């Protein structure tokens, strides 16, 4: 009897571990990337149970994550670990793959435990150039990633796996990027140091960013004023502290650098933290400033169908709460009391008041409206800029023809204009644009700031109303600083 029990025990030890069979999906057709339906959802449930697909991806859409999961299943169960959908069905659910799925899910047990697929190795990197600027200057933020489909950057939003963008930070900031690939997430960050050209007598304390997903890298910046910085440190609020490090402000030669210090810290756990700037003097600890840091859980990776042109997925708290947003076609762009029509460009300023008109122009860019979204940095948010000195802004006036004039095809018209307060080297551009925006003609691109020009009206110019523009620019390669126009109507030959 003892020998029998011992034999049964050895048999039990030698048998491989058994696992329950997965749910059988009802697959009645071939499935491949881009398809959707209830059968796709059942396939995703099956792949989640076999641990080839991450949980939360039962969207009913056959996307890149589902295709990767099918390939994982095919490699393990069918020995197909490379190829293509067209060559050998790699990543496609055809008759042979359906047969393998039916075999696995119909068996009462498998002869081995289901392995967990290794995540695709996603990596990313970010940099800023220059890494230190003075307030009012810009830097170029550049990022790249491998094995990632898309990403998000704090303060910017959703981005492509590779790219760059000019940034205009008003204080020292850390830009954190999160890039998603198949069942893997990569994070990276870059810090830009922003220094003011003036110092304060009292210590200042700030943090950037103050919220984001875990792990969250935060940079704390301190201007100690007249205090001794060696006595300062930061209590991060999670049981750890850190000393301060002096920054190089990158100010121009001849301009004194403020004493700005910084320290970075990464919060790994979800929660709300109260970071404190502290100073130790004669064994006494003083609290000089606080910053609240909110760390949220990383968002679940969602798989949706590609949105229609002009639309995008707006993330919700969960994948099921994501919303497909389709802005109104050719929507205008309202900002600071003005509305820029779709497809048109307007100058915006980084500050509403400047010491001179030239400074207003220095802190300005042209922003173009594209279906409700203005191009360019959001820091250029003011529709006008007022100069506090008596400097007069450049201006231009068309003296001939008069607004409302009619011009005939084939005729020669004389155009005269007068520029005022134009800097040396400035030029004038003449052009005609139909009022419906469908036709545009460049008359001359390098005329003097004041003068006249004879233009022969083309015999095939459309019979419609046009705006005759005179635009003033500081140089032939510079954008226009101001312009004016008169309305003219093109008529047939001889009027």
Residue pairs with C-beta under 8 A, 6 or more apart in sequence:
16 111
16 112
16 113
17 112
17 113
18 109
18 110
18 111
19 109
19 110
19 113
19 114
20 109
21 104
21 105
21 106
21 107
21 108
21 109
21 110
22 46
22 49
22 50
22 104
22 105
23 42
23 45
23 46
23 49
23 105
24 46
24 101
24 102
24 105
24 106
25 39
25 42
25 43
25 45
25 46
25 101
25 105
26 39
26 42
27 39
27 42
27 43
27 93
27 98
27 101
28 39
29 39
30 92
30 93
30 94
30 95
31 39
31 40
31 43
31 62
31 92
31 93
32 62
32 67
32 85
32 91
32 92
32 93
33 62
33 63
33 64
33 66
33 67
33 85
33 91
34 62
34 63
34 305
35 61
35 62
36 60
36 61
36 62
36 305
37 60
38 60
40 60
40 61
40 62
40 66
41 58
41 59
41 60
43 62
43 66
43 70
43 93
43 101
44 53
44 57
44 58
44 59
44 60
44 66
44 69
45 58
46 101
46 105
47 53
47 66
47 69
47 70
47 73
48 54
48 55
48 57
48 58
50 73
50 104
50 114
51 114
51 115
51 116
51 117
52 69
52 70
52 72
52 73
52 117
53 65
53 66
53 69
54 65
54 183
54 301
56 300
56 301
56 302
56 318
56 319
57 65
57 66
57 301
57 302
57 303
57 319
59 302
59 303
59 304
59 319
61 303
61 304
61 305
63 303
63 304
63 305
64 149
64 182
64 303
65 182
65 183
65 301
65 303
66 303
67 91
68 91
68 120
68 182
68 183
69 117
70 91
70 92
70 93
70 97
71 80
71 81
71 90
71 91
72 117
73 97
73 100
73 101
74 80
74 81
74 89
74 90
74 91
74 97
74 100
75 81
76 115
77 100
77 103
77 104
78 96
78 97
78 100
80 88
80 89
80 90
82 90
83 89
83 90
84 90
84 91
85 91
85 92
89 96
89 97
93 101
104 110
117 183
119 181
119 182
119 183
119 184
120 147
120 181
120 182
120 183
120 184
121 146
121 147
121 184
122 145
122 146
122 147
122 148
122 179
122 180
122 181
122 184
122 185
122 186
123 145
123 146
123 147
123 186
124 143
124 144
124 145
124 146
124 148
124 151
124 177
124 179
124 186
124 187
124 188
125 143
125 144
125 145
125 188
126 141
126 142
126 143
126 153
126 175
126 177
126 188
126 189
126 190
127 141
127 142
127 143
127 190
128 139
128 140
128 141
128 142
128 167
128 175
128 190
128 191
128 192
129 139
129 140
129 142
130 139
130 250
131 139
131 190
131 191
131 192
131 193
132 192
132 193
132 194
132 195
132 247
132 248
132 249
132 250
133 139
133 169
133 192
133 193
133 194
133 195
133 250
134 194
134 195
134 196
134 197
134 249
134 250
134 251
134 252
134 255
135 170
135 194
135 195
135 196
135 197
136 350
136 363
138 166
138 167
138 168
139 166
139 167
139 169
139 192
140 164
140 165
140 166
140 167
141 153
141 156
141 164
141 165
141 166
141 167
141 175
141 190
141 192
142 163
142 164
143 151
143 153
143 159
143 162
143 163
143 164
143 177
143 188
143 190
144 161
144 162
145 151
145 161
145 162
145 177
145 179
145 186
147 181
147 182
147 184
148 161
148 179
148 180
148 181
148 186
149 161
149 180
149 181
150 158
150 159
150 160
150 161
150 179
150 180
151 158
151 159
151 160
151 161
151 177
151 178
151 179
151 180
152 158
152 159
152 177
152 178
153 159
153 175
153 176
153 177
153 178
154 174
154 175
154 176
154 177
154 209
154 212
155 173
155 175
155 209
156 165
156 175
158 312
159 165
159 177
161 179
166 377
167 175
167 192
167 377
168 350
168 377
168 379
169 192
169 194
170 194
170 379
171 194
171 206
171 208
171 221
172 191
172 192
172 193
172 194
172 195
172 206
172 208
172 219
172 221
172 247
172 260
172 262
173 191
173 192
173 194
173 208
173 209
173 219
174 189
174 190
174 191
174 192
174 208
174 209
174 217
174 218
174 219
174 264
175 189
175 190
175 191
175 192
176 187
176 188
176 189
176 209
176 212
176 216
176 217
177 187
177 188
177 189
178 185
178 186
178 187
178 213
178 298
179 185
179 186
179 187
179 188
180 301
183 301
185 298
185 301
187 215
189 217
191 219
191 262
191 264
193 247
193 248
193 249
193 250
193 260
193 262
195 247
195 249
195 250
195 251
195 257
195 258
195 260
196 223
196 258
197 251
197 255
197 256
197 258
198 258
199 223
199 225
199 258
199 259
200 223
200 225
201 225
201 226
202 225
202 226
203 222
203 223
203 224
203 225
203 227
203 232
203 277
203 279
203 288
203 289
204 222
204 223
204 225
204 289
205 220
205 221
205 222
205 277
205 288
205 289
205 290
205 291
206 220
206 221
206 291
207 218
207 219
207 220
207 221
207 275
207 291
207 293
208 218
208 219
208 221
209 216
209 218
210 218
210 291
210 292
210 293
210 294
211 293
211 294
211 295
211 296
212 294
212 295
212 296
213 295
213 296
213 297
213 298
213 299
214 267
214 268
214 269
214 270
214 295
214 296
214 297
214 298
215 266
215 267
215 268
216 266
216 267
216 293
216 295
217 264
217 265
217 266
218 264
218 265
218 266
218 267
218 275
218 293
219 262
219 263
219 264
220 234
220 242
220 262
220 263
220 264
220 265
220 275
220 277
220 291
221 260
221 261
221 262
222 229
222 232
222 234
222 244
222 260
222 261
222 262
222 277
222 289
223 258
223 259
223 260
223 261
224 232
224 259
224 261
227 279
229 244
229 246
229 259
229 261
231 279
231 280
231 281
232 244
232 261
232 277
232 278
232 279
232 288
233 241
233 242
233 243
233 244
233 278
233 279
233 280
234 241
234 242
234 244
234 263
234 265
234 275
234 276
234 277
234 278
235 241
235 275
235 276
235 278
236 242
236 265
236 267
236 273
236 275
237 273
237 274
237 275
237 276
237 293
238 267
238 269
238 271
238 273
240 265
241 278
242 263
242 264
242 265
243 263
244 261
244 262
244 263
245 261
245 262
245 263
246 259
246 260
246 261
247 260
247 261
247 262
248 257
249 257
249 258
249 260
251 257
265 275
267 273
267 293
267 295
269 295
270 295
270 296
270 297
271 295
272 292
272 293
272 294
272 295
273 292
273 293
273 294
273 295
274 290
274 291
274 292
274 293
275 290
275 291
275 292
275 293
276 287
276 288
276 289
276 290
276 291
277 287
277 288
277 289
277 290
278 285
278 286
278 287
278 288
279 285
279 286
279 288
280 286
299 315
300 318
300 319
302 313
302 315
302 319
302 322
303 319
304 313
304 319
304 322
304 324
307 313
307 324
307 326
308 326
310 326
310 327
310 329
310 371
311 324
311 325
311 326
311 327
312 324
312 325
313 322
313 323
313 324
313 325
314 322
314 323
314 324
314 325
315 322
316 322
316 323
327 371
327 372
327 373
328 371
328 372
329 371
330 342
330 343
330 371
331 342
331 371
331 372
332 339
332 340
332 341
332 342
332 369
332 372
333 339
333 340
333 342
333 367
333 369
333 372
333 373
333 374
334 340
335 348
335 374
335 381
335 383
336 348
336 381
336 382
336 383
336 384
337 383
338 346
338 383
340 346
340 367
340 368
340 369
340 374
341 369
342 369
342 370
342 371
342 372
343 368
343 369
343 370
343 437
344 368
344 369
345 366
345 367
345 368
345 369
346 366
346 367
346 369
346 383
347 364
347 365
347 366
347 367
348 364
348 365
348 366
348 367
348 374
348 376
348 380
348 381
348 382
348 383
349 360
349 363
349 364
349 380
349 382
349 383
349 384
349 385
350 363
350 364
350 379
350 380
350 381
350 382
351 360
351 363
351 382
351 385
352 382
352 384
352 385
352 386
353 385
353 386
353 387
353 388
354 360
354 362
354 363
354 385
354 386
354 387
354 388
355 387
355 388
355 389
356 387
356 388
356 389
356 391
357 387
357 391
357 392
357 393
358 391
359 387
360 385
360 386
360 387
361 481
363 380
363 385
364 380
364 385
365 376
365 377
365 380
366 376
366 479
367 374
367 375
367 376
367 380
368 374
368 375
368 376
369 375
387 393
392 420
392 421
393 421
393 482
394 419
394 420
394 421
394 422
394 423
394 426
394 472
394 481
394 482
395 419
395 420
395 421
395 472
395 482
395 484
396 417
396 418
396 419
396 420
396 422
396 428
396 449
396 470
396 471
396 472
396 482
396 483
396 484
397 417
397 418
397 419
397 420
397 470
397 484
398 415
398 416
398 417
398 468
398 470
398 484
398 485
398 486
399 416
399 417
399 418
400 414
400 415
400 416
400 452
401 407
401 413
401 414
401 415
401 468
401 486
401 488
402 486
403 486
403 487
403 488
404 486
404 487
404 488
404 489
405 486
405 488
405 489
406 488
406 489
406 490
406 491
406 495
407 413
407 457
407 488
407 489
407 490
407 491
408 457
408 490
408 491
408 492
408 493
408 494
408 495
409 457
409 458
409 459
409 460
409 461
409 463
409 490
409 491
409 492
409 493
410 456
410 457
410 458
410 459
410 493
411 456
411 457
412 454
412 455
412 456
412 457
413 454
413 455
413 457
414 452
414 453
414 454
415 430
415 443
415 452
415 453
415 454
415 455
415 468
415 470
416 451
416 452
416 453
417 428
417 430
417 447
417 450
417 451
417 452
417 470
418 450
419 426
419 428
419 449
419 450
419 472
422 449
422 472
423 474
425 474
425 475
426 449
426 472
426 473
426 474
426 475
427 445
427 446
427 447
427 448
427 449
427 472
427 473
427 475
427 476
428 447
428 448
428 449
428 451
428 470
428 471
428 472
428 473
429 442
429 444
429 445
429 446
429 447
429 469
429 470
429 471
429 473
429 480
430 442
430 443
430 444
430 447
430 453
430 455
430 468
430 469
430 470
430 471
431 440
431 441
431 442
431 443
431 468
431 469
431 471
432 439
432 440
432 441
432 443
432 466
432 467
432 468
432 469
432 488
433 439
433 440
433 441
433 466
433 467
433 469
434 440
434 462
434 464
434 465
434 466
434 467
435 464
435 465
435 466
435 467
435 487
436 464
438 462
439 461
439 462
439 464
439 466
441 458
441 461
443 453
443 455
444 453
445 476
446 476
447 453
449 472
457 490
459 493
461 490
462 490
463 490
463 491
463 492
464 489
464 490
465 487
465 488
465 489
465 490
466 487
466 488
466 489
466 490
467 485
467 486
467 487
468 485
468 486
468 487
468 488
469 483
469 484
469 485
470 483
470 484
470 485
471 480
471 482
471 483
472 480
472 481
472 482
472 483
473 479
473 480
473 481
474 481
